[in-house]
Amino acid sequence: MPGRTHRTCPPYPGARGHDFEILDAPELTAATARLAERCRLAAEGASGAW
């Protein structure tokens, strides 16, 4: 993956169209959850989602 930290990794598996599971990486789990929430808000058209 191009991302080398828990902050830069989350977009890549989903952007490539792959399902994925996070095993034993609490920092990556939290970063992915934050990204998912931002995407949800953006999809709903919430202003200021990013």
MOGINOR-V731637 format. One record per residue. BURIAL is + if it has 16 or more other ideal C-beta (glycine too) atoms within 10 Angstrom, else -. Layout:
BURIAL + BURIAL
This chain:
- + - + - + - + - + + + - + - + + + + + - + - + + + - + - + - + - + - + - + - + - + + + - + - + - + - + - + + + - + - + + + + + - + - + - + - + - + - + - + - + - + - + - + - + - + - + - + - + - + -
